[in-house]
Amino acid sequence: MDHEYWLKLCQDVGEKVFTEIKKHSGKDERKKILKIGFSGDKTLLLDDLAEKLIFNHFKSTGKSFEFVSEEIGRKTVGDKPEVMIVVDPLDGSNNASFGIPLFSTSISIGDLSGKIKGVEVGYVKNLVNGDNYHAIKGKGAFKNGKRIHVIEERNKCFLVDIAKNRKESFGRIVRLGEKSRAVRMLGSGCLSMCFFAEGLADACIALGGKRTIDATASQLIVREAEGLVKDLEGKDFTDYEIGFNMNVNYVATPNEDIYSEVISLLS
């Protein structure tokens, strides 16, 4: 795989999405719902706009690929796919519809195994301020071209993302609140992971059965920033399959000690 080629495609379309989303930030447009997408969630006008831009951008290359996205599901382009492209066109859709300035686009490029461990390029675009996060497997993680690392010192700040099972999930984070300076729920799982990767928090915790497709890019960015990502049972997150029905709770931390501390607080 030509990592730099695929990363450049991600960066180019990320800029396109960033520009177009800003044109449609009025109250009526950002709240407009078009349909129920493949994943079962409501598809906003902004979701649909971002997804079509991304799909058409990759299709215009003439390359053959598997395309997996929240709204249209899975499509095969061409006869001999080279890579699997996994997209969350608008991570933080609720934030976008409310007008809360915290949402992003996430794109990963991987092999055809359908496994998280097959992801080799991860890209996240902050659609509010234009920040770019990316990682290439084995080559580190970057924000706007500058190398980033997870933080080793203890700030006692935890970022939490909750999908479903909210009563149980909120119950689990009570002790986190008791033992920390701050617990923050940002409403964008991808950006939460990227913020953790650049050293803004001690850990990032996803509860309520997050779909594995939502974190394909951001988990690589965390790992290349020298962090680790595991589920609540200690299983490596990369062992999971990429899918709409593959739900998992996971924790991203700088090291095993902090992982064990977080797990003890969640138990």
C-alpha positions, 0 to 999 in steps of 0.5 A, spaced: 500 500 500 502 506 498 501 510 504 502 517 502 498 516 496 492 514 500 493 519 506 494 525 501 487 523 498 484 523 505 487 530 507 484 533 500 477 530 501 478 533 508 479 540 506 473 539 501 468 537 507 471 542 512 469 547 506 462 545 504 460 544 511 461 551 513 457 553 507 451 549 511 452 551 518 445 555 518 440 552 523 435 550 518 440 546 514 444 543 520 438 540 523 435 537 517 434 530 517 434 526 510 432 519 512 435 513 516 441 511 514 444 504 513 447 504 521 440 505 523 441 512 525 438 519 522 442 521 517 442 529 517 443 533 511 450 534 513 452 527 514 449 526 507 453 531 504 460 529 507 459 522 505 457 523 498 463 528 497 468 523 500 465 517 496 466 521 490 473 523 491 475 516 492 471 514 486 474 519 482 481 516 482 479 510 478 482 505 484 478 499 486 476 499 493 471 497 499 467 503 501 464 502 508 460 508 511 455 509 516 449 512 511 450 508 505 453 501 508 458 497 504 460 498 497 465 495 492 468 500 487 471 496 481 473 489 480 479 488 484 479 492 491 486 494 493 484 497 500 478 498 505 476 505 506 472 506 512 468 513 514 464 516 519 462 522 515 460 526 521 462 524 528 458 528 533 452 529 529 448 531 535 453 536 536 453 539 529 445 539 529 445 543 536 450 548 533 455 545 538 462 546 535 465 539 536 464 534 530 469 531 525 470 527 519 474 520 520 477 516 514 481 510 515 485 506 510 486 498 511 487 492 508 481 487 506 481 483 512 476 487 515 480 487 522 482 493 526 489 491 526 489 491 518 488 499 518 494 502 516 492 510 515 488 514 519 485 521 518 481 525 522 479 532 520 476 537 526 470 540 522 470 546 526 477 549 526 480 545 521 485 541 525 488 535 522 490 528 525 493 523 522 497 516 523 501 511 518 502 505 521 509 504 524 510 512 523 507 516 528 501 520 529 501 527 527 497 534 528 497 539 523 504 536 521 507 536 528 508 529 532 504 528 538 504 523 544 500 521 549 501 524 556 505 520 561 504 525 567 497 525 571 492 531 570 486 526 572 482 528 566 478 523 563 474 523 556 468 519 556 464 517 550 457 514 551 453 510 546 447 506 549 446 503 555 446 510 558 443 508 565 449 503 566 454 507 563 453 513 567 453 509 573 460 506 571 463 513 571 461 515 578 467 513 581 471 516 575 468 523 577 470 522 585 477 520 583 479 525 578 479 533 577 475 532 571 470 528 567 468 531 560 463 528 555 465 531 548 460 528 544 465 526 538 468 520 540 474 521 534 476 528 537 476 525 544 481 520 542 485 525 538 485 530 544 487 524 548 493 522 543 496 529 543 496 529 551 490 533 553 487 527 558 489 521 562 485 516 558 479 516 553 473 511 555 468 509 550 462 505 553 455 503 551 457 499 546 461 503 541 461 500 534 468 498 531 467 502 525 467 509 529 474 508 531 478 505 526 482 511 524 482 514 531 485 508 535 491 508 530 492 515 531 492 513 539 497 507 538 502 511 533 502 516 539 504 511 543 498 509 547 494 503 548 487 501 546 483 495 550 476 493 551 474 492 558 476 485 559 483 487 557 483 484 549 487 488 544 482 493 540 485 491 534 483 484 534 476 486 533 472 486 526 470 492 523 463 492 523 456 496 524 454 490 529 461 489 532 459 493 539 465 494 544 467 498 550 474 500 550 479 504 554 485 508 551 490 510 556 498 511 556 500 505 559 498 499 563 498 502 570 493 507 568 489 502 564 488 498 570 487 504 574 481 506 570 478 499 569 478 498 577 474 505 577 469 502 572 468 496 575 
